[in-house]
Amino acid sequence: MINDSNYKQKLKGIQIIEVSGESCANCLTLMPMLHEIVTERGDIELIHIEAQEDTTNFLKEYEIDRVPTVLLTDNGVVFAKAVGFQPKEIFELWLDAMLEQHKGNKA
């Protein structure tokens, strides 16, 4: 369980951070899709964070004001952000583009 007291230690390497809310229908649809994408790829880790009372510091630090929000991070540093639900095909295109751009920026 990731919360305000441990999130900085958990954010290592390239990760997709999915931030959702308890009663968010789009969040419930997005999470299994992200899990499937990450399982198929194997080159990125998926982290799930609930927007709730014990994650308010995380939400403020990463400027999250709506759910679902997906962050792409490298050791906790955001290099891409998407808000709202997208179909799998569209999300995968965005993900590939953002990862490729990030690799180019690191080179």
DSSP file (Angstrom, degrees, kcal/mol; ACC not computed):
  #  RESIDUE AA STRUCTURE BP1 BP2  ACC     N-H-->O    O-->H-N    N-H-->O    O-->H-N    TCO  KAPPA ALPHA  PHI   PSI    X-CA   Y-CA   Z-CA
    1    1 A M              0   0    0      0, 0.0     2,-0.4     0, 0.0    48,-0.1   0.000 360.0 360.0 360.0 123.1    0.0    0.0    0.0
    2    2 A I        +     0   0    0     46,-0.4    48,-0.3     3,-0.0     2,-0.2  -0.789 360.0 150.1 -96.1 133.9    1.5    3.3   -1.1
    3    3 A N    >>  -     0   0    0     -2,-0.4     4,-1.8    46,-0.1     3,-1.2  -0.803  61.2 -73.6-146.4-173.4    0.8    6.4    1.1
    4    4 A D  T 34 S+     0   0    0     50,-2.9     4,-0.3     1,-0.3    51,-0.1   0.762 124.2  55.3 -62.1 -26.1    2.3    9.7    2.1
    5    5 A S  T 34 S+     0   0    0     49,-0.3    -1,-0.3     1,-0.1     4,-0.1   0.670 122.1  21.2 -84.5 -15.0    4.8    8.0    4.4
    6    6 A N  T X> S+     0   0    0     -3,-1.2     4,-1.2     2,-0.1     3,-0.8   0.490  87.8  98.7-131.1  -2.4    6.4    5.6    1.9
    7    7 A Y  H 3X S+     0   0    0     -4,-1.8     4,-1.2     1,-0.2     3,-0.3   0.846  81.7  58.0 -63.2 -33.6    5.8    6.8   -1.7
    8    8 A K  H 34 S+     0   0    0     -4,-0.3    -1,-0.2     1,-0.2     3,-0.1   0.845 107.9  47.5 -65.7 -31.3    9.3    8.4   -2.1
    9    9 A Q  H <4 S+     0   0    0     -3,-0.8    -1,-0.2     1,-0.2    -2,-0.2   0.754 110.8  52.6 -77.0 -25.0   11.0    5.1   -1.3
   10   10 A K  H  < S+     0   0    0     -4,-1.2     2,-1.3    -3,-0.3    -2,-0.2   0.657  85.4  89.4 -86.2 -17.8    8.7    3.2   -3.8
   11   11 A L     <  +     0   0    0     -4,-1.2     2,-0.4    -3,-0.1    -1,-0.1  -0.652  55.5 141.8 -90.4  92.3    9.3    5.4   -6.8
   12   12 A K        -     0   0    0     -2,-1.3    61,-0.1    63,-0.1    -3,-0.0  -0.991  52.2 -11.9-134.0 136.4   12.3    3.8   -8.5
   13   13 A G  S    S-     0   0    0     -2,-0.4    62,-2.2     2,-0.1    63,-0.5  -0.220 110.7 -22.1  73.8-165.7   13.1    3.3  -12.2
   14   14 A I  E    S+A   74   0A   0     60,-0.2    31,-1.7    29,-0.2     2,-0.3  -0.696  78.6 167.3 -82.6 125.0   10.6    3.8  -15.0
   15   15 A Q  E     -Ab  73  45A   0     58,-2.3    58,-2.5    -2,-0.5     2,-0.6  -0.977  39.1-138.2-140.9 150.4    7.1    3.5  -13.7
   16   16 A I  E     -Ab  72  46A   0     29,-3.2    31,-3.2    -2,-0.3     2,-0.6  -0.957  24.7-160.9-100.1 122.5    3.5    4.1  -14.6
   17   17 A I  E     -Ab  71  47A   0     54,-3.0    54,-2.7    -2,-0.6     2,-0.6  -0.934   2.3-163.1-107.9 117.5    1.7    5.6  -11.6
   18   18 A E  E     -Ab  70  48A   0     29,-3.3    31,-2.9    -2,-0.6     2,-0.6  -0.889   2.6-165.2-102.9 119.2   -2.1    5.2  -11.8
   19   19 A V  E     +Ab  69  49A   0     50,-3.2    50,-1.9    -2,-0.6     2,-0.3  -0.914  19.2 165.1-107.6 123.2   -3.9    7.5   -9.5
   20   20 A S  E     - b   0  50A   0     29,-2.2    31,-3.4    -2,-0.6     2,-0.3  -0.828  30.2-125.6-133.8 170.8   -7.6    6.6   -9.0
   21   21 A G    >   -     0   0    0     -2,-0.3     3,-1.5    29,-0.2     6,-0.1  -0.865  27.8-115.1-118.3 154.4  -10.5    7.3   -6.7
   22   22 A E  T 3  S+     0   0    0     29,-0.4    -1,-0.1    -2,-0.3    30,-0.0   0.846 113.0  31.6 -57.0 -41.7  -12.7    4.8   -4.9
   23   23 A S  T 3  S+     0   0    0      4,-0.0     2,-0.7    -3,-0.0    -1,-0.3   0.046  86.6 123.9-109.3  26.4  -15.9    5.6   -6.7
   24   24 A C    <>  -     0   0    0     -3,-1.5     4,-1.8     1,-0.2     5,-0.1  -0.789  43.3-164.5 -93.0 112.1  -14.4    6.5  -10.1
   25   25 A A  H  > S+     0   0    0     -2,-0.7     4,-1.5     1,-0.2     5,-0.2   0.903  91.0  51.2 -63.3 -42.7  -15.9    4.3  -12.9
   26   26 A N  H  > S+     0   0    0      1,-0.2     4,-2.2     2,-0.2    -1,-0.2   0.860 107.7  54.4 -63.4 -34.0  -13.2    5.3  -15.4
   27   27 A C  H  > S+     0   0    0      1,-0.2     4,-2.2     2,-0.2    -1,-0.2   0.910 105.9  51.6 -64.1 -42.6  -10.5    4.4  -12.8
   28   28 A L  H  < S+     0   0    0     -4,-1.8    -1,-0.2     1,-0.2    -2,-0.2   0.807 113.8  44.7 -66.0 -29.4  -12.0    0.9  -12.4
   29   29 A T  H  X S+     0   0    0     -4,-1.5     4,-0.9    -5,-0.1    -1,-0.2   0.836 112.7  51.7 -79.3 -35.9  -11.9    0.4  -16.2
   30   30 A L  H  X S+     0   0    0     -4,-2.2     4,-2.6     1,-0.2     5,-0.2   0.886  97.3  64.6 -70.9 -41.1   -8.4    1.8  -16.5
   31   31 A M  H  X S+     0   0    0     -4,-2.2     4,-2.4     1,-0.2     5,-0.2   0.901 103.3  44.3 -58.0 -49.3   -6.6   -0.3  -13.9
   32   32 A P  H  > S+     0   0    0      0, 0.0     4,-2.2     0, 0.0    -1,-0.2   0.883 113.5  53.0 -63.7 -34.4   -7.0   -3.7  -15.5
   33   33 A M  H  X S+     0   0    0     -4,-0.9     4,-2.3     2,-0.2    -2,-0.2   0.929 110.2  46.7 -64.0 -44.8   -6.1   -2.3  -18.9
   34   34 A L  H  X S+     0   0    0     -4,-2.6     4,-2.7     1,-0.2     5,-0.2   0.909 110.4  53.1 -63.3 -41.6   -2.8   -0.8  -17.4
   35   35 A H  H  X S+     0   0    0     -4,-2.4     4,-2.3    -5,-0.2    -1,-0.2   0.910 109.7  48.9 -59.5 -42.5   -2.1   -4.1  -15.7
   36   36 A E  H  X S+     0   0    0     -4,-2.2     4,-2.3     2,-0.2    -2,-0.2   0.918 111.6  48.8 -63.2 -44.6   -2.4   -5.9  -19.0
   37   37 A I  H  X S+     0   0    0     -4,-2.3     4,-2.0     2,-0.2    -2,-0.2   0.928 112.8  47.0 -62.0 -46.2   -0.2   -3.4  -20.9
   38   38 A V  H  X S+     0   0    0     -4,-2.7     4,-2.5     1,-0.2     6,-0.3   0.899 111.8  50.8 -64.8 -40.9    2.5   -3.6  -18.2
   39   39 A T  H  < S+     0   0    0     -4,-2.3    -1,-0.2    -5,-0.2    -2,-0.2   0.897 111.6  48.2 -63.2 -41.1    2.4   -7.4  -18.2
   40   40 A E  H  < S+     0   0    0     -4,-2.3    -1,-0.2    -5,-0.2    -2,-0.2   0.853 118.7  39.9 -66.9 -35.7    2.7   -7.5  -22.0
   41   41 A R  H  < S-     0   0    0     -4,-2.0    -2,-0.2    -5,-0.2    -3,-0.2   0.957  74.2-167.9 -82.6 -55.5    5.6   -5.1  -22.0
   42   42 A G     <  +     0   0    0     -4,-2.5    -3,-0.1     2,-0.3    -4,-0.1   0.474  64.9  92.2  78.5   1.8    7.8   -6.1  -19.1
   43   43 A D  S    S+     0   0    0     -5,-0.1     2,-0.3     1,-0.1   -29,-0.2   0.324  82.1  47.1-109.3   7.9    9.9   -3.0  -19.3
   44   44 A I  S    S-     0   0    0     -6,-0.3     2,-0.3   -31,-0.1    -2,-0.3  -0.996  73.0-130.1-149.3 146.7    7.9   -0.7  -16.9
   45   45 A E  E     -b   15   0A   0    -31,-1.7   -29,-3.2    -2,-0.3     2,-0.5  -0.763  16.9-138.0-101.2 145.3    6.4   -1.1  -13.4
   46   46 A L  E     -b   16   0A   0     -2,-0.3     2,-0.4   -31,-0.2   -29,-0.2  -0.896  17.6-173.4-104.9 128.3    2.9   -0.2  -12.5
   47   47 A I  E     -b   17   0A   0    -31,-3.2   -29,-3.3    -2,-0.5     2,-0.5  -0.975   8.6-155.5-119.1 132.6    2.1    1.5   -9.2
   48   48 A H  E     -b   18   0A   0     -2,-0.4   -46,-0.4   -31,-0.2     2,-0.4  -0.927  12.2-179.1-110.7 131.2   -1.4    2.2   -8.1
   49   49 A I  E     -b   19   0A   0    -31,-2.9   -29,-2.2    -2,-0.5     2,-0.4  -0.996  18.5-141.7-131.1 129.2   -2.2    5.0   -5.7
   50   50 A E  E     -b   20   0A   0     -2,-0.4     2,-1.2   -48,-0.3   -29,-0.2  -0.729  20.4-125.5 -86.8 134.9   -5.7    5.8   -4.3
   51   51 A A        +     0   0    0    -31,-3.4   -29,-0.4    -2,-0.4     2,-0.3  -0.707  64.7 122.0 -78.4 100.9   -6.6    9.5   -4.0
   52   52 A Q  S >  S-     0   0    0     -2,-1.2     3,-2.1   -31,-0.1     4,-0.2  -0.854  77.9 -71.9-151.4-176.6   -7.5    9.5   -0.3
   53   53 A E  G >  S+     0   0    0      1,-0.3     3,-0.9    -2,-0.3    -2,-0.0   0.829 124.7  51.6 -56.7 -38.1   -6.7   11.1    3.0
   54   54 A D  G 3  S+     0   0    0      1,-0.2   -50,-2.9     2,-0.1    -1,-0.3   0.318 109.7  50.6 -88.3  12.0   -3.4    9.3    3.5
   55   55 A T  G <> S+     0   0    0     -3,-2.1     4,-2.5   -52,-0.2    -1,-0.2   0.170  71.3 111.6-126.0  17.3   -2.1   10.3    0.0
   56   56 A T  H <> S+     0   0    0     -3,-0.9     4,-2.3     1,-0.2     5,-0.2   0.860  77.3  52.6 -63.5 -36.4   -2.7   14.1    0.1
   57   57 A N  H  > S+     0   0    0      2,-0.2     4,-2.7     1,-0.2    -1,-0.2   0.922 110.6  48.3 -64.8 -42.3    1.0   15.0    0.2
   58   58 A F  H  > S+     0   0    0      1,-0.2     4,-2.4     2,-0.2    -2,-0.2   0.941 111.4  50.5 -59.2 -48.1    1.6   12.8   -2.9
   59   59 A L  H  <>S+     0   0    0     -4,-2.5     5,-2.7     1,-0.2    -2,-0.2   0.883 113.4  45.3 -60.4 -40.4   -1.4   14.4   -4.7
   60   60 A K  H ><5S+     0   0    0     -4,-2.3     3,-1.2     3,-0.2    -1,-0.2   0.933 112.0  50.7 -68.3 -46.6   -0.1   17.9   -3.9
   61   61 A E  H 3<5S+     0   0    0     -4,-2.7    -2,-0.2     1,-0.3    -1,-0.2   0.885 117.6  39.2 -60.3 -39.3    3.5   17.2   -4.9
   62   62 A Y  T 3<5S-     0   0    0     -4,-2.4    -1,-0.3    -5,-0.2    -2,-0.2   0.275 109.7-122.6 -97.2  10.6    2.5   15.7   -8.2
   63   63 A E  T < 5 +     0   0    0     -3,-1.2     2,-0.6     1,-0.2    -3,-0.2   0.893  48.7 166.5  52.6  51.2   -0.3   18.3   -8.8
   64   64 A I      < +     0   0    0     -5,-2.7    -1,-0.2     1,-0.1    -2,-0.1  -0.871  13.3 153.9-100.7 118.0   -3.1   15.7   -9.2
   65   65 A D        +     0   0    0     -2,-0.6     2,-0.3     1,-0.2    -1,-0.1   0.416  62.0  40.9-122.6  -2.5   -6.5   17.3   -9.0
   66   66 A R  S    S-     0   0    0     18,-0.0    -1,-0.2   -47,-0.0    18,-0.1  -0.986  80.8-100.2-143.3 153.3   -8.6   14.7  -11.1
   67   67 A V  S    S+     0   0    0     -2,-0.3   -47,-0.2     1,-0.2   -41,-0.1  -0.951  91.2  41.0-124.5 149.2   -8.8   11.0  -11.4
   68   68 A P  S    S+     0   0    0      0, 0.0    16,-3.3     0, 0.0     2,-0.4   0.511  74.1 163.5 -77.4 146.8   -7.9    8.9  -13.2
   69   69 A T  E     -AC  19  83A   0    -50,-1.9   -50,-3.2    14,-0.2     2,-0.5  -0.995  20.4-159.4-126.0 136.7   -4.4   10.4  -13.7
   70   70 A V  E     -AC  18  82A   0     12,-3.3    12,-2.7    -2,-0.4     2,-0.4  -0.973   7.9-169.1-117.8 125.9   -1.5    8.5  -15.1
   71   71 A L  E     -AC  17  81A   0    -54,-2.7   -54,-3.0    -2,-0.5     2,-0.6  -0.910  12.9-151.6-111.0 139.8    2.0    9.6  -14.5
   72   72 A L  E     +AC  16  80A   0      8,-2.8     7,-3.0    -2,-0.4     8,-1.2  -0.964  29.3 179.6-105.3 124.8    5.1    8.3  -16.2
   73   73 A T  E     -AC  15  78A   0    -58,-2.5   -58,-2.3    -2,-0.6     2,-0.5  -0.894  31.0-155.2-128.9 155.3    8.1    8.7  -13.9
   74   74 A D  E >  S-AC  14  77A   0      3,-2.1     3,-1.5    -2,-0.3   -60,-0.2  -0.948  91.9 -23.3-126.6 107.3   11.8    8.0  -13.8
   75   75 A N  T 3  S-     0   0    0    -62,-2.2   -63,-0.1    -2,-0.5   -64,-0.1   0.877 130.0 -48.7  53.4  41.0   12.9    7.6  -10.2
   76   76 A G  T 3  S+     0   0    0    -63,-0.5     2,-0.6     1,-0.2    -1,-0.3   0.363 112.0 120.8  86.4  -5.1   10.0    9.6   -9.1
   77   77 A V  E <   -C   74   0A   0     -3,-1.5    -3,-2.1   -66,-0.1     2,-0.3  -0.837  62.8-129.5 -95.9 121.3   10.5   12.5  -11.6
   78   78 A V  E     +C   73   0A   0     -2,-0.6    -5,-0.3    -5,-0.2     3,-0.1  -0.496  34.3 166.8 -72.0 129.3    7.4   12.9  -13.9
   79   79 A F  E    S+     0   0A   0     -7,-3.0     2,-0.3     1,-0.4    -6,-0.2   0.433  70.1  17.5-118.1  -5.0    8.2   13.0  -17.6
   80   80 A A  E     -C   72   0A   0     -8,-1.2    -8,-2.8     2,-0.0    -1,-0.4  -0.962  60.8-168.0-161.0 150.8    4.6   12.6  -18.9
   81   81 A K  E     -C   71   0A   0     -2,-0.3     2,-0.4   -10,-0.2   -10,-0.2  -0.998   2.1-174.7-144.6 135.5    1.1   12.9  -17.5
   82   82 A A  E     -C   70   0A   0    -12,-2.7   -12,-3.3    -2,-0.4     2,-0.4  -0.996   8.6-159.2-130.3 137.4   -2.3   11.9  -18.8
   83   83 A V  E     +C   69   0A   0     -2,-0.4   -14,-0.2   -14,-0.2     2,-0.1  -0.957  55.5  13.3-118.9 133.5   -5.6   12.7  -17.2
   84   84 A G  S    S-     0   0    0    -16,-3.3     2,-0.3    -2,-0.4   -14,-0.1  -0.270  94.2 -52.3  96.3 175.4   -8.8   10.8  -17.9
   85   85 A F        -     0   0    0    -18,-0.1    -2,-0.1    -2,-0.1   -58,-0.1  -0.702  47.3-178.9 -93.2 139.3   -9.5    7.4  -19.6
   86   86 A Q        -     0   0    0     -2,-0.3    -2,-0.0   -56,-0.0     5,-0.0  -0.972  35.6 -99.8-129.3 148.1   -8.2    6.5  -23.1
   87   87 A P     >  -     0   0    0      0, 0.0     4,-2.7     0, 0.0     5,-0.2  -0.258  41.6-105.1 -61.0 157.1   -8.9    3.3  -25.0
   88   88 A K  H  > S+     0   0    0      1,-0.2     4,-2.8     2,-0.2     5,-0.2   0.887 118.3  51.7 -53.9 -46.9   -6.0    0.7  -24.9
   89   89 A E  H  > S+     0   0    0      1,-0.2     4,-1.8     2,-0.2    -1,-0.2   0.904 113.2  44.5 -61.0 -42.8   -4.8    1.4  -28.4
   90   90 A I  H  > S+     0   0    0     -3,-0.2     4,-2.3     2,-0.2    -1,-0.2   0.915 113.5  50.6 -68.1 -43.5   -4.6    5.2  -27.9
   91   91 A F  H  X S+     0   0    0     -4,-2.7     4,-3.1     1,-0.2    -2,-0.2   0.912 109.0  51.4 -61.8 -42.5   -2.9    4.8  -24.5
   92   92 A E  H  X S+     0   0    0     -4,-2.8     4,-2.7    -5,-0.2    -1,-0.2   0.890 109.2  50.3 -64.0 -38.9   -0.3    2.4  -25.9
   93   93 A L  H  X S+     0   0    0     -4,-1.8     4,-2.3    -5,-0.2    -1,-0.2   0.934 113.6  45.7 -61.6 -45.5    0.5    4.9  -28.7
   94   94 A W  H  X S+     0   0    0     -4,-2.3     4,-2.7     2,-0.2     5,-0.2   0.930 113.2  50.1 -61.9 -46.4    0.9    7.7  -26.1
   95   95 A L  H  X S+     0   0    0     -4,-3.1     4,-2.7     1,-0.2     5,-0.2   0.936 111.3  47.5 -59.7 -48.8    3.0    5.5  -23.8
   96   96 A D  H  X S+     0   0    0     -4,-2.7     4,-2.4     1,-0.2    -1,-0.2   0.915 113.6  48.5 -59.3 -43.8    5.4    4.4  -26.6
   97   97 A A  H  X S+     0   0    0     -4,-2.3     4,-2.5    -5,-0.2    -2,-0.2   0.917 113.1  46.7 -63.7 -43.8    5.8    8.0  -27.8
   98   98 A M  H  X S+     0   0    0     -4,-2.7     4,-2.4     2,-0.2    -2,-0.2   0.896 113.4  48.1 -67.5 -40.3    6.5    9.3  -24.2
   99   99 A L  H  X S+     0   0    0     -4,-2.7     4,-2.3    -5,-0.2    -1,-0.2   0.908 112.9  48.6 -65.9 -41.2    8.9    6.5  -23.4
  100  100 A E  H  X S+     0   0    0     -4,-2.4     4,-2.2    -5,-0.2    -2,-0.2   0.922 112.4  48.3 -64.4 -44.1   10.8    7.1  -26.8
  101  101 A Q  H  X S+     0   0    0     -4,-2.5     4,-2.0     1,-0.2    -2,-0.2   0.908 111.2  51.0 -61.8 -42.2   10.9   10.8  -26.1
  102  102 A H  H  X S+     0   0    0     -4,-2.4     4,-1.5     2,-0.2    -2,-0.2   0.900 108.8  50.5 -63.6 -41.6   12.2   10.2  -22.6
  103  103 A K  H  X S+     0   0    0     -4,-2.3     4,-1.2     1,-0.2    -1,-0.2   0.907 110.5  50.7 -62.0 -41.1   14.9    7.9  -23.9
  104  104 A G  H  < S+     0   0    0     -4,-2.2    -2,-0.2     1,-0.2    -1,-0.2   0.863 108.5  51.5 -64.6 -36.7   16.0   10.6  -26.4
  105  105 A N  H  < S+     0   0    0     -4,-2.0    -1,-0.2     1,-0.2    -2,-0.2   0.797 109.3  50.4 -70.8 -28.0   16.1   13.2  -23.7
  106  106 A K  H  <        0   0    0     -4,-1.5    -1,-0.2     1,-0.2    -2,-0.2   0.728 360.0 360.0 -80.6 -22.5   18.4   11.1  -21.5
  107  107 A A     <        0   0    0     -4,-1.2    -1,-0.2    -5,-0.1    -2,-0.1   0.490 360.0 360.0 -73.4 360.0   20.8   10.3  -24.4
